[in-house]
């Protein structure tokens, strides 16, 4: 468990996280224990099965759940239980939402030299919750827009290190040095691609640029 101010951040596995404070937010739930329930907010970065998993989302929703997702997810989400269909917000990069007094800003996320995640197909999110800013990058490379993220004063950045579909450890370390978060957390490894060695390599390469936390699942 990672503590960011009053928030508890749990790594669910792969690219999934649970953020608990006065409200509970889940990001890209794909690896999910059976006891996880009742999300106030679910953020989905893009439509790939390891980020937008209908069965896992359905496990988390109740009458009070709101979902924020990228455009490509809309068709899948509308197939969920009808009680949630009027609580789905679609955001493109640069757009914001203030559901449940939580500010969510969608930011660009895409590949530069591969075709897994074309520009516009997905987003990352900056979640502002109880005075802290958490950046969940989604599946992305080290893109030029990240040079502007230092002005956001991110408290914790969650970035992929597994390579192939996203940044690898080297690229993620360079991205973090530009974004300048207080804490950096490697993700998107250990399930489909990459392993803990990638997370540890990322830690070494970031060095003293910021605090790096390699989280255990759960």
N, C-alpha and C positions, 0 to 999 in steps of 0.2 A: 504494500500500500504506500502510495506517495502522498504526502501532505503538502498542499499548496494553500497557504493561509488557513482558512477554516474548511477548505475542501479536502475530501478524501478521494484520491484517484486510484482506481483499481484497473490493472491490465487484465482483460478477459482472455487475451491470446490473439495472435495475428495482429490485426489493426483495430481491435475492439477495446473500448474503454468504458468504464462507468465512473461518473463524477457525482459524488454525493455531498450535498450541503442541505440548505433548506429545501431545495428541489433535487430531483435525481435525473441526471441526463446520461443516456447511452450513446456511444458513437460507434457506428459500423459493427453492430453485434452479429458475429458469425460463430465464434466459439463462445458458448453460453451454457453455464450450469443450469440445471433444471430448477433450482431454487430462485433464480433471478426473475423478478416480477415487477409490475407497476412502475413503468417509466413515466415521468412527467414529460420528458422531452427525449426524442430520438433523432439523432443527426445521421444522415446517410450521404456519404460523399459521392458515390456513383453506383451504377446499376449492376456491376459485376457480382456474381453469386457470393463471393467472399466478403462482400460489404453490404449488399442489399439482399438479405436472406429472409424471404417472407415468413418462413416457419419460426425463425427466431424473433422477428419483429412482432409476430402475432402473440408469441409467448409473453412479450413485455407490455402489450397495450391493455389499457382499461379505459373507462369512459373519460378520464381526465388527460389521456395521453395526447400530445401534439407531436407531429413529425415534420422535420425540415429536411428536404432532399433536393438533389440536383434533378434537372429536367428528365434525364433518361430513366429515372426511377419511377416516374409518375404512373405508368401503366401497371407495373407490378404492385404498387402501393394501393391503387384503386381496386385491386382484387382482394384486398383484406376485408375483414369484417366491416360492415357498413357503418358501425358506430364511430369509426375513425375517419371516414372519407371526407368529412367537412373540417377536419383538423390537420390537413396536409398542406404545407406551404412549400412551394417550389422556388428556390433561389438560384440565380445565376451569379457569376463572379461580379463582385462590386455591390451586390444587393444585401439588404439588412432586414432583420426581423427582431421584434421585441416581445415575443411571446413569453408569458409567465414572468415578466420583468427580467428576463434573461436576454441580453443582446447577443445576437448571432450575426456575424458578417461572413458572407461567402467570399472566398478569395480564389484566384486561379490555381489550378492543379492540372498538369498535363505532361506528356512526354515530349522531349525535344528531337530525338533521333530514333524513335521506335514508334510502332503504331498501336500499342496496347491501350493507350489513353490519349486520344487526340484532344487538341485544344477545344474546350467547350463541352466535352463529354462528362466532365466531373468538376468538383470543386473541393477546396479545403475549407475549414471553418475556424474563425476566431470566436470563441465562446467567452463572453464576459459574465462572470458569475461571482457574486459576493466580493466584488472589488478586485478580482483576479482575471487575467486574460490568458486563456489556454488556446494554443494553436494546434489544431489537428490537420495535418497537411493533406490527407488523402493520398492517393497513388500519384506521385509526381516525380519529376526530375528536379534538379537544381535549376529553376527557371529564372529569367531576368527579373520578373516581378518581385522576387524575394528580396531584392536590394532595397525595396521600399518598406519592408516589414520591420526594420529596426526602429522606425518611427512609431510603431505600435506599442513598443515597450512590453513585449510578451513575457509573462511570468514563467510559462512552461510550454515548450514546443515538442510535439510528438511527431517524429519523422521516420520514414521508411529507410531501412538499411540493407534489405535483402537482395537488391539488384535485379537484373533482368527486366522486370515489369516496372521498376521504380529506380530511384537512386540506390547506389551501393554505399558502402560505409564511407569510402573516400569522398564521394560527392555529397553525402549527407553532412559530413563534417565541415566541408566548405560552405554548405548552405547555412549551417548553424552559426558559423563565424560571421556571416553576413546578417543573419536575422537578429543575432545578439539576445537570445532569451536568457533569463536567469537560470533556468533549468532546461536541459535537453534530455529527451527520452527516446531511445531507438525502438522501432516497432516494425511490423510487416516482416517477421522472420519466425522460424520455428514451426510453421504449420505447412505452408505450401512451398516456400523457398527460403533459403538462408537458415542460419543457426546462431546460437549464442556467440560463436566466434566472430560473427559480423558485428554484433552489438559491442563486444569487447574491443574490436578493432576501431569501431566508431569512437568509443570512449578514449582510447589512446590518441587518436588523431585530433579529437577536439582539444585535448590537453587542458590547458588552463583558461581557455576562452570562456568557458562557463562550466557550471556543475553538470555532470552527466549522471543520470540514474538509470541503471540497467535493472528493469523491474522483473520480478518473478510473476508467473501467472497466478492470479487470485490475490 
